[in-house]
């Protein structure tokens, strides 16, 4: 089980970094960049399909084709947590060493998207508060972890339900 969750967790964590590398690059190079949340989440769901593959791999190779819901949930959760830790480590390293002005660039991007004076005033205050909180390394780590773990846990739950107690012939 250790090898299975480590391999899938590390690969998932590394793959999760690709969308934010692209997004950060776009924020720094294209001031008119408009994100597409639907496309972003669709890409993440495809990447998170590795959780399903990891649970199925363990079921088929380690348990002879049978896995309980609880065991599938445990395997998927561990894969998700390992991926989350990898994601946080890489983002923290990148943030502090390569893009320490990220919050300023991101704030400018968010404010540029505002369409009214009221929206601009509200977003300015919101982003100032968020930027102050982001200066705290613990907050930055927790918010970064929260970016990837909830969707991973949702995919884990669905995968464990789909794969439970199935037997290969």
C-alpha positions as CSV (number, residue, x, y, z in Angstrom):
1,X,0.0,0.0,0.0
2,X,2.8,2.4,0.9
3,X,4.3,2.3,-2.6
4,X,1.0,2.7,-4.3
5,X,-0.1,5.8,-2.3
6,X,3.3,7.4,-2.5
7,X,3.6,7.0,-6.2
8,X,0.1,8.2,-7.0
9,X,0.3,10.9,-4.4
10,X,3.6,12.3,-5.7
11,X,2.5,12.2,-9.3
12,X,-0.8,13.8,-8.5
13,X,0.9,16.5,-6.5
14,X,3.3,17.3,-9.3
15,X,0.5,17.3,-11.9
16,X,-1.6,19.7,-9.8
17,X,1.2,22.2,-10.1
18,X,0.9,22.5,-13.9
19,X,-2.3,24.5,-13.9
20,X,-1.0,27.1,-11.4
21,X,2.3,27.4,-13.2
22,X,0.3,28.3,-16.4
23,X,-1.9,30.7,-14.5
24,X,0.9,32.4,-12.7
25,X,2.7,32.8,-16.0
26,X,-0.4,34.2,-17.6
27,X,-0.9,36.7,-14.7
28,X,2.7,38.0,-15.1
29,X,2.7,38.2,-18.9
30,X,-0.8,39.1,-20.0
31,X,-2.7,41.8,-18.1
32,X,-5.8,41.1,-20.0
33,X,-5.8,37.4,-19.0
34,X,-9.2,36.1,-18.1
35,X,-9.4,32.9,-16.2
36,X,-11.9,30.2,-17.1
37,X,-13.0,28.6,-13.9
38,X,-15.1,25.9,-15.6
39,X,-12.1,24.8,-17.7
40,X,-9.8,25.0,-14.7
41,X,-12.0,22.7,-12.7
42,X,-12.5,20.3,-15.6
43,X,-8.7,20.0,-15.9
44,X,-8.4,19.4,-12.2
45,X,-11.0,16.6,-12.3
46,X,-9.1,15.0,-15.1
47,X,-5.9,15.2,-13.0
48,X,-7.7,14.0,-9.9
49,X,-8.7,10.9,-11.9
50,X,-5.4,9.5,-10.7
51,X,-7.0,9.0,-7.3
52,X,-9.5,6.6,-9.0
53,X,-6.6,4.9,-10.8
54,X,-4.6,4.6,-7.6
55,X,-7.5,3.0,-5.6
56,X,-8.2,0.6,-8.5
57,X,-4.5,-0.2,-8.9
58,X,-4.3,-1.1,-5.2
59,X,-7.6,-3.1,-5.4
60,X,-6.5,-5.1,-8.4
61,X,-2.9,-5.7,-7.6
62,X,-2.8,-5.7,-3.8
63,X,-6.2,-7.0,-2.8
64,X,-7.1,-9.5,-5.5
65,X,-9.9,-7.4,-7.0
66,X,-11.9,-6.6,-3.9
67,X,-11.9,-3.5,-1.8
68,X,-14.2,-2.2,0.9
69,X,-15.6,1.4,0.7
70,X,-13.6,2.2,3.9
71,X,-10.3,0.9,2.5
72,X,-10.9,2.7,-0.8
73,X,-11.6,5.9,1.1
74,X,-8.5,5.5,3.1
75,X,-6.3,4.9,0.1
76,X,-7.8,7.9,-1.8
77,X,-7.5,10.2,1.2
78,X,-3.8,9.3,1.7
79,X,-3.1,9.9,-2.0
80,X,-5.0,13.3,-1.7
81,X,-3.1,14.3,1.4
82,X,0.3,13.4,-0.1
83,X,-0.6,15.3,-3.3
84,X,-1.7,18.3,-1.1
85,X,1.6,18.3,0.8
86,X,3.6,18.2,-2.5
87,X,1.5,21.0,-3.9
88,X,2.0,23.2,-0.8
89,X,5.8,22.5,-0.7
90,X,6.2,23.4,-4.4
91,X,4.0,26.5,-4.2
92,X,5.7,27.7,-1.0
93,X,9.1,27.3,-2.5
94,X,8.0,29.0,-5.7
95,X,6.2,31.8,-3.9
96,X,9.0,32.8,-1.6
97,X,11.8,32.4,-4.1
98,X,10.4,33.2,-7.5
99,X,7.2,35.2,-7.2
100,X,7.2,37.0,-3.9
101,X,5.1,39.8,-5.5
102,X,2.4,37.3,-6.5
103,X,-0.2,38.9,-4.2
104,X,0.3,42.3,-5.8
105,X,0.1,40.9,-9.3
106,X,-3.0,38.8,-8.4
107,X,-4.6,41.8,-6.7
108,X,-4.1,43.9,-9.8
109,X,-5.6,41.1,-11.9
110,X,-8.7,40.8,-9.7
111,X,-9.2,44.6,-9.5
112,X,-8.8,44.9,-13.3
113,X,-11.7,42.5,-13.7
114,X,-14.1,44.8,-11.7
115,X,-16.9,46.3,-13.7
116,X,-18.3,49.0,-11.3
117,X,-17.0,51.4,-8.7
118,X,-18.9,49.6,-5.9
119,X,-17.4,46.3,-7.1
120,X,-13.9,47.8,-7.2
121,X,-14.2,49.3,-3.7
122,X,-15.4,46.0,-2.2
123,X,-12.8,43.9,-4.1
124,X,-10.0,46.3,-3.1
125,X,-10.9,46.0,0.6
126,X,-11.3,42.2,0.2
127,X,-7.9,41.8,-1.5
128,X,-6.1,44.0,1.0
129,X,-7.4,41.8,3.8
130,X,-6.5,38.6,1.9
131,X,-3.0,39.9,1.1
132,X,-2.4,40.8,4.8
133,X,-3.5,37.3,5.8
134,X,-1.4,35.7,3.1
135,X,1.7,37.3,4.7
136,X,1.3,34.8,7.5
137,X,3.0,31.6,6.3
138,X,0.6,29.4,8.3
139,X,-2.4,31.0,6.5
140,X,-0.6,30.7,3.2
141,X,0.0,27.0,3.8
142,X,-3.6,26.4,4.9
143,X,-5.2,28.2,2.1
144,X,-2.9,26.5,-0.5
145,X,-3.7,23.1,1.0
146,X,-7.4,24.0,0.9
147,X,-7.2,24.8,-2.8
148,X,-6.6,21.1,-3.7
149,X,-7.7,18.8,-0.9
150,X,-11.5,19.3,-1.0
151,X,-11.8,18.3,-4.6
152,X,-9.5,15.4,-4.1
153,X,-11.6,14.2,-1.2
154,X,-14.8,14.5,-3.3
155,X,-13.1,12.4,-6.1
156,X,-11.9,10.0,-3.4
157,X,-15.5,9.5,-2.1
158,X,-16.9,8.9,-5.5
159,X,-14.0,6.6,-6.5
160,X,-14.4,4.5,-3.3
161,X,-18.2,4.2,-4.0
162,X,-17.6,3.1,-7.6
163,X,-14.8,0.7,-6.8
164,X,-16.0,-1.0,-3.6
165,X,-16.3,-4.7,-3.5
166,X,-15.9,-5.2,-7.2
167,X,-14.3,-8.4,-8.2
168,X,-12.3,-8.9,-11.3
169,X,-12.7,-12.2,-13.0
